[in-house]
C-alpha cells in the first residue's frame, strides 16, 4: 500500500501503469463514463482483436468465440478505466507498470458467466501475465505447450478468474448489488455500483 494511505487516498484513483491517466476525469466519448482512468482511445483499442495496448492476441490458439471474448474486453476496460480499484492497488516491479491490482473481489455472477461463456475457448496457458513467446512482437504459445479448452486447463470458474492474471481477481460468493464485490458488467445509466464497493473496502 501507499505510504500513509488514508481511506480517502484509496478512492477515485488511477494506478500507475502503462496506459492510465494520472487522475480520473470526464471522458466524453466513453458511453457516459463521467469519470474514467482511460482515454476514449484506450477504450476503443480494448475492443480490437489485436490491440496496440499490449499487442496481446486473444486468438493465440485459434479464434476465441465472441461470447467469451466480450468478457476479456470488459476485463480490460475495468482494469484500464475504473477509478474504483484503489483498495487493491499494489506495487509492481515490472518494466511496463509500477502498480497492479491484487485480489479484487469479483462478483460471483461475473466470474461464473465468464466461465460459462468460455467453455469452448482454447488456450495454452493458465497464467496470461507471463511465460509467452514474444519473439514475433505478439504473444505466442511457449514451446511445447498444448492448446486445450478452458475447462480442461482451468477446471473451475474460480480457477479461471484467479489464475488468469496471477491473482488480480479473487473469486467470491458475493452477489451483484451486495456492495461487497466489484462488477465487471453494469449499466452506467444506473450509476456505478463499484464506487460504494471501493468505499466499503477503503
Buried (B, 14 or more C-beta within 10 A) or exposed (E): EEEEEEEEBBBBBBBBBBBBBEEBBEBEEBEEBEBBBBBBBBBEBBEEEEBEBBEBBBEBBEEBBEBBBBBBBBBBBBBBBBBBBBBBBBEBEEEEBBBBBBBBBBBBBBBBBBBEBBEEBBBBBBEBBEEBEEEEEBBBBEEEBEBBBBBEBBEBBBBBBBBBBBBBBBBBEBBBEBEBBBBBBBEEEEEBBBBEBBBEBB
